[in-house]
């Protein structure tokens, strides 16, 4: 955590001093730091816009790798849409181009990572 917080700008450093764990408190996890930073520095309307971008994400003219990266990047803004592995796999597959979607239709995958 010290390495990440070392890079903070003055305003963020001041904010960190107000939220960082004190001597007797348990250490903060990376996940918790991200939650706190999102709450502080990511406006709700920006989060909603990212959620809408995720919900309308299609493979389109992107490479499959670029689609995967964009899907992973935006999925954190639509957690209700990817709450389970099955939901995540389904949403991913629905966004694929028809030709690629038809190639994976008959296959059974155990997790999103397997697709």
N, C-alpha and C positions, 0 to 999 in steps of 0.2 A: 504494500500500500504506500509505503514511503516513496518508492520510485515513481508511482503514478502522481502522487500529490506534490512531488517536487516540481513538476512542470506547470502547476497552477499559476494563472495570472493573479495580480494583487487582489482583485475583487473575489475571485474564487478561493484564494488562500485565506482571506478573512472569513468567508463563509465556512471553509473547512475547519478553521479554529473553533467555530461555534458548534459544529456537529461531530467532530472526531471524538472517539472514545477517550475518556479520562482514565487515569491510572488504574482504578479497580474494575473498570468496565471491560467486558469481553472485546476482543479484536473485531473490527468490522470486516465483513467479507466483501469481495469484489462485487458480488451481486447487490449487496445492500448499498454500497457506494454508488453504483449505477442507478439504483432506484431513487436515492436521495438527489443525485445530480439531475436526473430526468424531471423529478418533481420541481426542483428549483429553477432549472434553466430551459426546460422544454415546454412551451405554452400548450394548453389543451387544444387550441385550434390547429396548431401544427401537428400534434399527435393525430387528430381526427383526419387531417389531410393525408397523412401517411397511411392511416388505416384505409381510407378510400382508395388510395393508390394501390395498396395491396389487394383490396377486393376487386379492382378492375385489372389487375396485372395479367397479361397474356404473353405467351412465348413470342408470338408475332415474328418479327424479323431478327430478334436477338439470337445469338448462339445459345445452345442448351446450357452451357456453362454460365453465360451471362444471366440467363433466366434463373438458374439455381441461385446464383449470388444475390440477385435482386429479390427473389422469393425469400431467402433466408434473412436478408437485411430488413425487409418490410414486415415479415411475419410477426415480429415482436410488437408491432403496433396493432395487431388483430388477434390477440391471444384467445379470444372466444371462438374464433374461426379455426384455430389449430390446437384446440385444447387436448385432443387425443392424437395418437399416431395415425389412426384411421382418418380423422378429419384432415390432418395435415397432408397425408398422401392423396386424399380425394381432391383437396383444393389444388394441390400441385398438378395432378393429372388433368384436372379440368382446364387449367391454363395452357396446357401444351397444344402445339399445332396438331391438327387433325391427323396428319400422317404419322406423327410420333405417338400420339395418343392411341391410335389404332394398333400400333405395334406392342404396346404394353397392356392393352385391355384384357387379354386372356391370361396374363401372368398374375401370380399371387405373390405379394410382397409382405414381409413381416414388419417392416419399418420404413419410414421415409428414407433413411440412409440406403436401403436396399434398392430403391427405385432406380 
